[in-house]
Amino acid sequence: MTALAAIFVFFLVVVFHEFGHFIVAKLVDIKVHEFSIGMGPRIFKVKKGETDYSLRALPIGGYVKMEGEDEKSDDIRSFSNKPVLARMAVIAAGAIMNFILALLVFSLISYIIGAPTTTIMETTKDMPAYNAGIKSGDKIISVNNIDIDTWDELVSVISKSEGKELKVTVLRNNKKIDFYVDPVIEKDTGRAIIGIVPEMKKSILYSIKNGFDRMIFMLSMMFRFLRMLLTGNVNTTDVIGPVGIIHLVGEAAKLGFLNVLSLAGLISVNLGFFNLLPIPALDGSRLMFLIIELFRGKPIDPEKEGFIHFVGFVFLMLLMIFIAYKDLIRFNVF
């Protein structure tokens, strides 16, 4: 089950990412030699028109091989001979498709099970919210004077309280009422909770809105995590690689298909975000070089740029090996 779920998530996320590059390259009339899922030795290939569609042995990514992307070419349809903005669109399209996939996944899940709102369906007896006087039908609009628009925001603010008293403002019969709540720490997760169950809402438009809100919330959490990582406020051991992802997919698979789908959405957002970082060999770095070219009026020397991307690729491979080793130890694979 874990293997099948991991393969499903990998294919879904990678195919969407590479399809973004591929479809925009076709739209701006760039010659595409190969559309590949996976890396390493080729295990399957079919040729359609001028493009080879292939499946490779190592499930660590994929690529779209375009004429003139990494080498000089006089072909009028080569990547290097297209306008800068067209090339930027091709490079950015992979990450954009990952965000679109996440939006589709989160919206679908919201439509199937309903989207949680900030209106309370019930409070758990003898839990903090119940004891404070919060009732069914109350709509939470702020916590500690922080405006709350989504259930994810509410959970995040409560979870980060570490059990400290919270000022919870609700809307009841069109009147604002303040309650002071002392969260308790959940034994299994270590999170602070107040014992509330959200009202669920089902509609296509609300599901799309909830899917978008969830994607934006996750992006904000990634920006926060990156900032903490750069300032040394988070341990690098909190970062997981392919082995850790497979483990998480396996755990999600035990809980049902919707959990696997939700994790696929989260991984897709992560992939899109990570790929846009200006790290050599990633799409973000290629975009940065194109932005420089846009303002300079001429490209960076291809050999120098190629060398920078090569060094970045080697660094990323070594980092991936290191993280995979840490994951193997963390999840007791050895």
TORMI-332642 format. One record per atom (N, C-alpha, C): residue in one letter; x, y, z. Coordinates in steps of 0.05 Angstrom, whole numbers, plus 5000, padded with zeros to 4 digits. Atoms other than C-alpha are relative to their C-alpha. Layout:
N
AXYZ;...
***
This chain:
334
M501749765000;M500050005000;M501750255000;T498349774999;T505650485018;T501350064973;A498749975026;A509250354952;A498150124979;L502049915019;L502950454911;L499250305005;A500849724993;A501051094948;A502350194994;A497749845006;A508151364941;A500350054970;I499849985029;I508251224866;I497850194990;F502349825008;F501351564859;F500750295005;V499449734993;V503652184896;V502350114983;F497749925016;F510352214859;F499150074971;F500949955028;F507052154790;F498250244998;L501949785001;L501552644806;L501550275001;V498649754996;V506253194831;V502050064978;V498049965020;V511853094781;V498850044972;V501349975026;V507353014720;V498850284997;F501149735002;F503753664736;F502250204997;H497849805001;H510354034747;H501350004972;E498750015026;E513653794682;E498050074978;F502049925020;F507153874643;F499850304997;G500049715001;G507254604662;G502250114982;H497849925018;H514154694630;H499349934971;F500550115027;F512054264570;F497950164985;I502249875014;I505454594553;I500650284992;V499349725006;V508155304557;V502150014979;A498050025021;A514255104516;A498749964972;K501550055024;K509454844463;K498550254991;L501649765006;L505155474467;L501750224988;V498349795011;V511155924452;V501849894978;D498750135023;D513555444397;D503049945005;I497350104995;I519855164430;I500049704993;K499850285007;K522154494403;K500749845025;V499650174976;V521553964458;V500949734991;H498950265008;H525953354449;H498949775017;E500850224983;E523752964510;E498450105024;F501549954976;F518552964565;F500449755017;S499350234984;S521152514621;S499050015028;I500750034972;I518352274687;I502049815012;G497950154988;G523852024732;G502750084988;M497349955009;M531452054724;M501449734996;G498450245003;G536951564706;G499349844975;P500550175024;P536250964658;P497150014991;R502750005012;R530350984611;R498849725000;I501250275000;I525450404620;I497649994981;F502250005019;F520050624572;F500150264983;K500049765017;K519451104512;K498049964978;V501750005023;V514251284461;V500450284986;K499549755015;K515351804406;K497450094987;K502349895013;K509852264384;K500850274988;G499049765013;G511552794333;G503050035004;E497249964996;E518253094350;E500949945029;T499450034971;T517952924425;T499949715009;D500050264986;D519952294463;D498750035027;Y501250014974;Y515552134522;Y501149765015;S498650224988;S519551714571;S499549985030;L500250064972;L519351384639;L502849895008;R497450084991;R525951314677;R500049875027;A500050194977;A528150864734;A499950145027;L499749884973;L529551354791;L497850215005;P502249824994;P523351694821;P500850245016;I499149764985;I526952334841;I499650254984;G500549755015;G524152834792;G499249934971;G500550045028;G523352914718;G501150244985;Y499049765015;Y525153404662;Y498750014973;V500849945028;V523153714596;V502550104985;K497649935015;K528953724547;K499350174976;M500749825022;M528354324501;M502550074984;E497949925019;E532554524441;E501250275011;G498749754993;G537755044462;G499750095028;E500249914972;E536355044536;E502750005014;D497450024986;D543254824559;D502450014980;E497949985020;E547154894494;E499350214979;K500549805021;K547955384437;K498549874977;S501650115022;S543055294380;S499250234982;D500849795020;D541655684316;D497149954991;D502750065007;D534755364310;D498150235010;I501849784993;I529455904309;I498049925022;R501850104980;R525155464354;R501449925026;S498650074976;S530555384407;S499250175024;F500649864975;F529555594479;F501550275001;S498249774997;S535456074476;S499350234980;N500749805020;N532656444415;N497250125004;K502649884994;K525956604446;K500350255018;P499849764983;P524457274480;P500249935029;V499550064972;V526357324553;V497449945015;L502550044986;L519157374577;L498849734994;A501050265008;A517356744538;A501549785015;R498350204985;R523156364571;R499350015029;M500849984972;M521156624639;M497349865005;A502650134997;A514056374628;A500349705000;V499550295001;V516655674610;V501249915026;I498650084975;I521155644672;I498050015024;A501849964977;A515755904720;A497649814999;A502450165003;A510355454692;A499949755017;G500050254984;G512554834730;G499050055028;A500949944972;A511755154799;A497150095000;I502849905002;I505255494777;I498149764998;M501650245002;M502454814757;M499849855026;N500150134973;N504354534826;N498050155018;F502049854984;F500255094858;F497249954991;I502750065011;I494454954811;I499149725009;L500750274991;L494754214829;L499250005030;A500749984971;A494654384904;A497250125003;L502749874998;L488654844893;L497849804992;L502050205009;L484954294855;L499649785021;V500250214980;V486553764908;V498650105025;F501349904975;F484654194968;F497150074995;S502849935006;S478354434933;S498349754998;L501450265002;L476353714916;L499449885027;I500350114973;I477453484987;I497850165015;S501949834987;S473454075013;S497149944990;Y502650065011;Y467753904966;Y498949735009;I500850284993;I467653164985;I499249995029;I500650034971;I467853235061;I498950265012;G500849744989;G465853965068;G502350155011;A497849834990;A470254545088;A499450105028;P500549904973;P471154725161;P499950305000;T500349714997;T468855425179;T500850095028;T499449904973;T470155865239;T497550025017;T502550024984;T462955765262;T500049745016;I499850244982;I462555275321;I497549834997;M502350195001;M458154655311;M499449905028;E500450094972;E459354415382;E502650045016;T497649994983;T464054495441;T500049755017;T499850244984;T466653895479;T499750055029;K500649964972;K463953835549;K502549995018;D497849994981;D468854025605;D502650074987;M497649905013;M473854285554;M500150315003;P499749724995;P476555005556;P497850184987;A502049835014;A471655305504;A497349975014;Y502650064986;Y465654975538;Y499950145027;N499949884973;N467855205607;N500050304999;A500049715003;A468955915582;A497350124992;G502749905008;G461855965555;G499650024970;I500449995029;I462955905480;I497949794993;K502350185007;K456755585448;K499949934971;S500650085028;S454455235385;S498850244986;G501049785015;G453155745331;G501750255002;D498149774998;D458456245355;D501949994977;K498049975022;K462956495299;K502550135011;I497549894990;I470156605321;I501150194979;I499049805019;I472657255289;I502850105006;S497249934994;S479157375326;S500949865025;V498850124976;V483957075377;V502450185007;N498049814991;N488357545418;N500350244981;N500249775018;N486058105371;N501249954972;I499150085027;I488757725310;I497549904985;D502350075016;D483357695257;D500149714990;I500250285009;I481156985240;I498049974977;D501850035023;D478356835171;D499649714992;T500350285008;T479556085163;T500549825024;W499550204979;W479655455205;W502949955004;D497150054998;D487055345189;D501350225017;E498849784985;E488756035217;E499349965030;L500950044972;L484655885280;L501649785014;V498450224989;V488155215291;V502850085005;S497249924998;S494955525279;S500450185025;V499849814977;V493856095330;V499749865026;I500550154975;I491155625383;I502449825006;S497850204997;S496655105371;S502650145010;K497549864992;K502155635380;K499850145027;S500449864975;S499255885445;S501649885023;E498550154980;E503055355485;E498549995027;G501650024976;G497255325534;G499550265015;K500449744987;K497356065551;K497250114994;E502849905003;E490756435561;E499650154974;L500749885025;L487356655497;L497550175003;K502449835001;K482457225486;K498649934973;V501450095023;V477356925438;V497550174996;T502249825006;T472457405405;T498149864981;V502050145018;V466057105376;V497850194993;L502449855008;L460057375339;L497649835006;R502450144991;R453557165372;R497650194997;N502449835004;N446857445348;N500950294992;N498949755011;N450857995311;N501350185022;K498649854979;K454258205376;K502749875006;K497450104994;K461658135392;K500249955030;I499750084972;I463157765457;I502849895003;D497350104994;D470057645487;D499949785022;F499750224980;F471756995524;F503049965005;Y497250064993;Y478256825560;Y500249705005;V499950305001;V480256105547;V502949915006;D497450124994;D486055695577;D500249744985;P499850255016;P487955175524;P501349775016;V498650234988;V490054475545;V501749874978;I498250135019;I495654075513;I499149714994;E500950275009;E493453465473;E502349805003;K497850194994;K497452855496;K501349884976;D499050155023;D498152505429;D501750184982;T498649835019;T500353115388;T501750225013;G498549794987;G503053605439;G498950284993;R501149745009;R498554155409;R498150115021;A502049874983;A494454655448;A497349994986;I502750015011;I486954565438;I498050125020;I502149894982;I480554865466;I497449845000;G502450175000;G475454325449;G497750114984;I502149915017;I471454585390;I499849834975;V500550155025;V468354245329;V498950204980;P501049805018;P467454675267;P497549924984;E502350055019;E461154735225;E501249964972;M499050065027;M462454435156;M498150114979;K501649885021;K460154775093;K500749874973;K499650135026;K459154445025;K498850174978;S500949875024;S458854834960;S502550024982;I497749995019;I463154874897;I501650255004;L498649744998;L464855614905;L501550015027;Y498650004974;Y466355544980;Y502349815001;S497850205001;S470554924967;S502450114986;I497749885015;I474755304916;I501350225017;K498949804982;K475455884965;K501649885022;N498550134978;N477455415021;N502549874990;G497650125012;G482355054974;G502150214996;F498149785004;F485555724956;F501150105027;D499149904973;D485755955029;D502049805012;R498350204989;R488955295049;R502850014987;M497549985014;M494255354995;M501650245009;I498649754992;I495956075014;I501049975029;F499150044972;F496255875088;F502549835001;M497650175001;M501255325072;M502450144989;L497849845010;L505455795031;L501150195021;S499149824979;S505656285089;S501549855021;M498550164981;M507855725135;M502849934990;M497450075012;M513455545086;M501950245001;F498449764998;F515856265084;F501050035029;R499349984972;R515756265160;R502249805007;F498150214995;F519555605163;F502750074988;L497549935014;L524755855113;L501450225016;R498849784984;R525856495154;R501249895025;M499050124976;M526656085217;M502549834995;L497750165007;L531455615182;L502550174995;L497849825007;L535756195156;L501150145025;T499149864976;T535956525224;T500849815023;G499150204981;G537655875260;G498049945022;N502150054980;N531055845298;N498549744997;V501250265003;V529355155273;V502349804993;N497950205004;N533454515272;N499949884971;T500050115027;T535654255203;T499049715000;T501050285000;T533553555226;T496950004996;D502949995005;D526353805218;D499449974970;V500350025029;V527553775142;V499949704993;I500150285009;I525553115109;I500449984970;G499550045028;G527452825042;G498149784989;P501750205013;P524652284995;P499349765018;V500650224982;V525251735048;V497850085020;G501949904981;G521452155098;G497350044987;I502549965015;I516152325046;I498649744996;I501250265004;I515051595030;I498849905026;H501050084973;H514251455105;H497450155006;L502449854994;L509152015111;L497749914982;V502150105018;V505351765049;V498949745010;G500950264989;G505151075080;G498250035024;E501849954976;E502251345145;E497350124991;A502549885011;A497151755105;A498349784987;A501550215013;A495251135065;A498449835019;K501450164980;K493250775129;K497450145008;L502449854991;L488151325142;L498050054977;G501949975022;G484951315073;G501150174977;F499149875025;F485551585002;F500050305002;L500149714998;L483452295020;L502450115014;N497649914986;N489352345068;N502450004981;V497950015020;V494052125012;V499850244981;L500549775019;L490852644966;L500850265013;S499349754986;S491653185019;S503050035002;L497149994999;L498953005028;L501250074973;A499049935027;A499953034953;A499750304995;G500449715002;G497153744955;G502250155015;L498049874984;L501953935010;L502849974987;I497450055013;I507953624974;I500250174975;S500049845024;S505853984910;S500650305006;V499449724991;V505854664946;V502950025007;N497250004993;N512654494975;N501850004976;L498350025024;L515554304908;L499950264984;G500249755014;G512854934875;G501650225014;F498649804984;F515555374931;F503049964999;F497150064999;F522355034936;F501350054973;N498949965027;N523255054860;N500450294993;L499849715006;L522355814859;L502250145016;L497849884985;L527955934909;L502550034981;P497749945018;P534156244875;P502549835007;I497850194994;I538455624887;I501049894973;P499050105026;P543055424828;P498949724994;A501150255011;A540154854786;A496949985003;L502949994998;L533055014808;L498750214982;D501349815018;D527855394768;D500350295010;G499749734990;G528455994814;G502650134992;S497449905008;S535756074797;S500050074970;R500249945029;R534256034722;R498350254996;L501649755002;L528956564731;L501650245008;M498349784991;M533957004768;M501950084978;F498249945022;F538856954710;F498550144977;L501649885021;L533257124661;L499250295007;I500649734991;I531257734703;I502450184996;I497549855005;I538557964701;I500350064971;E499849965029;E538557864626;E498050224990;L502049815008;L532158264620;L500950295005;F499149734993;F535258874655;F502750074986;R497449955013;R542258794624;R499750044970;G500350005029;G539658704554;G501649794986;K498450225012;K544258114543;K500249785021;P499950234981;P544857414573;P502749985015;I497550084986;I549957174624;I501449804982;D498450195016;D555556774591;D498949715006;P501250264996;P552356084580;P501849805015;E498150184987;E558655714603;E500150065030;K499949924971;K558856104669;K497449925014;E502550074988;E551456004681;E499749695002;G500050294999;G552055264664;G501649895022;F498350094978;F557755184713;F498750045027;I501449944975;I553755514768;I497849805005;H502150204997;H547855054755;H501149725006;F498850264995;F552454454754;F500949975030;V499250004972;V555454634822;V497649985018;G502450024984;G548454744849;G498849724999;F501150275003;F546154064822;F501649815018;V498350174983;V552053714856;V499350045029;F500649944972;F550554074921;F497349885008;L502750104994;L543153884918;L500049705002;M499850294998;M544853154904;M501349915026;L498650074975;L549653124963;L498150065024;L501949934978;L544453475007;L497749795001;M502150205001;M539152974984;M500949745012;I498950244989;I543652395001;I500250025031;F499749954971;F545152695070;F497349995014;I502650004988;I537752815085;I498849724999;A501050285002;A535952115060;A501249825022;Y498650154979;Y541151825108;Y498750065027;K501349924975;K538152225165;K497249885003;D502750125000;D531151985146;D500149705006;L499850294996;L533451255145;L500449945030;I499550034971;I535951335217;I497550085016;R502349904986;R529951745240;R497749815000;F502350175003;F524851255214;F500749705004;N499150284993;N528850635237;N499949814977;V499950175023;V529850365168;V502449815002;F497650184996;F536750095187;F499449805023;
***
